[in-house]
């Protein structure tokens, strides 16, 4: 089972979705969410791509009616809206590039991302910075539970939201 939740965001040349492996390997499956790339986070809509043996097994163990009709219709509509996805990716990639530049100006390191968020190395004061950003209405995620002390995860937003984050981060630092 390969999680491709962020596959739509990948800009890296040579990226290959695991979907291509399914024809060669009957035990391979990929899962995809429409939460991030298609703006359906509140509905928790996603799908699995797999061969018949895997789908048959999943169908036997999944609860009936595990998605409501509105979520299913929203998911189908979202998958058909190629223009929305294109705009989402453009805004995300521009936002990533903007944050890379601004974070670099602040002298902070970051982990280049193939997702809709970036990990920024704040250092020892990261929890204090996290709290101060929160007081300013900026929600980030301290990465302590992932074993990444010193890092904050920052989701890419609209240009004004990204700018607000950079302003607040500059003030806090």
N, C-alpha and C positions, 0 to 999 in steps of 0.2 A: 504494500500500500504506500504510494508515494503522494505526499501532500504538495499540490501545485497551486496553493492559495495565492501566491504572488507571481505566478508564471506570466501573467499578462503584462506585468511591469518590467520585465527583463529587457534591457537594452544591449546586453552583452552579445557580441557576435558569436555565433556558434552554439548558442543555447539550443538544446534539444529537449522537447517535452518527452516525458516518459510514455506518452500515449503511443508513440511509435514502437515501443517495445511490446505492446500488448499482443500484436499479431504473432510475434516470435515466442512469447512466454505466456502460457495460459494462466499463470498465477500472479500476473502483474495487474495492478489496478491503480488508477490515479483519482484523487479527489480534488475538487475545485469548488471554490466558494464565489458567490457573486457579491459578497459583503463588501469587499475592498474595491475591486475594479469596476463594479457595476452599481455601486451605491445602495446596496440592499442590506446593510448591516443589521438593521432592526428585525428583518424577516428571517435571518439565518437560512438563506436559500443556497443550495449547492447541488453538485451532482458528482456522480462517479462514472468513470469510463473504464470498462473492463470487458473481458471476454465472457462468454456465456457461463462457464463454470463458476466464476467469481460472482457474477450477477445472480445466478441461481442460489448460491449460498447466502448472499446478502438478503435476497428477497425472503428467504425462509426465516431469518432471524430479526429483520427489522419490524418494528411495531406497525400495525396497520394505521393508516391515516396520520402518518408522522409529519405531514405538511398539510396546511390548510389550503383551500382552493385559491384564496387571494395570493398567498405566497407563490404558489405554482404559476398563476397567471402573471404575477409581477416578474418572476424569474424568466418565463418565456418571452415576455415583452423586452426585458433587459437584454437578453441574448440576441434579440433581433435589432437592437438599437446600436448599430456600429458607430454612428456619429458620436453618441454619448461616450462610448468607450474611447474613441480617438481623442476627444477633448479631455477626458479624465487623464489619459496617459500623457498628453502634452502638458497639462497643468502640473501633473506630478513630476515629470522630468525637469520642467523649468524650475519648479520649487526645489527639487534636489540640488540642481546646479546652483541656484541662488544660495541655499543654505551652505553648500560646500564653500562657496566664495566668502560668505560672511563669517562663518565659523573659522575659516582660515585666517581672516583678518583679525579675529579675536585671539589668534594664537592657539586655538584648540585643535586637537586631532579628531578625526571622525573615521568611521568605517564606511568605505564606498558601498552603496546599496543598490540592489536590484529589486527593491520593494517600494512601498509608499511611505517608508520611514527611514530615518538615519540614526545611527548610534554615534553620540558625541561623547568624547572623553573629557569629562569635567575635572576629574582628579579627586583628591581627598574630600573636597567640600561638596561633592555631588549631591548629598542628601540635603544639605543646607540650601544649595542652589535650587534643587527640586522644590523645597518648601517655599522659598521666596518667589519662585515662578508661579506656584499655585496661588499664593496670596495676590498675585497680579492677574489671576484668571487664566494663566497659561498652564495647561495640563500636559505634562510629560510623563514618562514612566522610568522610575529608577530600576536599573537592571540587576539589582542585588540577587533576586531569586533565580536569576540565570547564571549566577557566578561571575557577573561582570561588574564588580564594585568599581565605582568611579565613572560609570557610563549612564547617560540618560538616553532614552529612546524618544525621538521626536517625530511625530507623524507630519507628513507634508499636508499643508492645507491650501487654501486659496491664497493668492499673492498677499493680500492684506493681513491674513492670519500669520503667514510666514514672517512678514515684516514686523508684526507685533511681537512675535516670539524673539526675533533678533534684538529689537529694542529693549525688551524686558531682560533678556539674557545679558545684554551690554550693561544695563543698570545694575543688575544683581552682581555681576562680576566686578 
